[in-house]
Amino acid sequence: MQLIVKILNGAEHSIQVPSELTIDELKKNLAEKLNIPKYQQRLMFKGKALCDTQKLSDYSITDGTRIHLSINKNAEPPVIESKLDKELKSIAVNYVKDVDKFTSLFNKELKRLVNEMSLDDIERYDEARQMRQEANL
């Protein structure tokens, strides 16, 4: 089906999509076509914001429907919490008051230390890691 996406600045774009597409997938398509990052997009239909996990068909959106796109240029990209951060937080919760601040400071210090490493340091680290791994076999 064909949708009409109206950007609040007045521009309109048409896009061909299947009716069972999720809003998240539609945002990905729009990101590619319009060069607007997904996290900056807010799609609305009949005055209501569309939820990323819902399908177009859940909103009774059909061929030729007009959807409004609001762009938040101040939106921050989503932060993906690493496995290291999760593990660090689970340990730190027992020892520090502000776990998020501790994790942030730890990551800054770790990044600084890694940036200071030379190629020789990295090679020595990898050799030691391989020796420990072989010893555990």
N, C-alpha and C positions, 0 to 999 in steps of 0.2 A: 504494500500500500504506500501511497505517497503522503507525506506530512509536510505542512508548511510551518517553518520555524521562524517566528518573528522576533528579532532582537529588539530590545527596548530603544535602541537608537534609530529604529525605523526600517532597517534592512530586513528583507525577507529572503529565506532560502528554502528550497524544496529538497526533500530527501526521501529516497525510496528505502523502505524497511519492511520486514515481516511483522505481522500483527502480534506475534508471540514474543517479540523482543522486550527485554527488560529496560527499564529507564536507565540503569547503569550502562547497558550496552548501547543505548541510544546516545548517551553522553560521550561514550568512546567514539562512536561514529562522527558525532558533531565535532569532537576534538580534532579528529583527522581532517574533516572537511573544512572547518572554519578556523582551525588553528587556535582554538580556545581551550586551555587545559580543563580537564574534567572537573577538578576541584573548584574552579572558578564559576562553573555553570550552575544555574538554578532554573529548572524547568517548571512552568506553571500551566495549568489547564483549568479553565472555568474559575480562575481566581485562587486555586489551591496549588501548593507545591507538590510536585510528584516525587514519590519515594523511590529510591534507587532499586529496591528489591522487587517492586511491583512490575507487572507487565503492562504494556500499552493497552491490551485488551481488558485489564482489570479496571481501567478508567473509562471504558467504552469509547476509546479513541479509534476512529475509523478512517478510511481513505479520505484525504482532503482536509482532515482536521488541522486547525491552526493551534500551535503550541507556542507559548511565549518563553523566551530565553532571557533571563537576567544574568548579567556578568558582574561578578564581584572581583575587581582587579586587585583588591587588597587581601583577598583570601590567601592563606598560607598553605603550601603543599602539605598533605598529610604526613605525619611522622610515623614511620614504621618502627615499632619497638623490636629490637634485636633479641635473640636468644640470650646473649650475654647480659643485656639490660634486665631481662626478666629474672635471670638467675641471680644477678647482683642485688636486685631489689628484694628478692626472697631472703637473701642472707642479711642484707643491711637492715631490714625491718626490725630485727632483734637488737641492733646496736646503735642506730642513729635516729634522731627525731625527724629530720626532713629527708626522707628517702630520695625524693626526686632531685633535690639539690645535691645530695651526695652522689647520685648516679651521674648527674650532669658534670660535676667537678671531676669525678673519676674518669669519665669519657674524655674530657678535655686533656687531662694529664696523660692518659693512655695515648691519645692522638699525638701529643707533643713528643712523648718518648719514641713512638714509632717513626715520626718524622725525623728524629735525630739519629735513627739507626743507619749504619752504613751497610753496603752490600756484604761486607765481611761479617758484620753482626748477624745479618739475616741468614747467611750460609751457615755460620756456627750454630745458630738457633735451630735450623732445619736438621743439621747433623745430629745434634743432641736429641731432638725429637725422634728422629729415626732410630737412634740407639736405644732410647727408652721403649719405643714401640717394639723393637726386636727382642728386647729383654723381657717384655711382658708376654711374648709368644710362648 
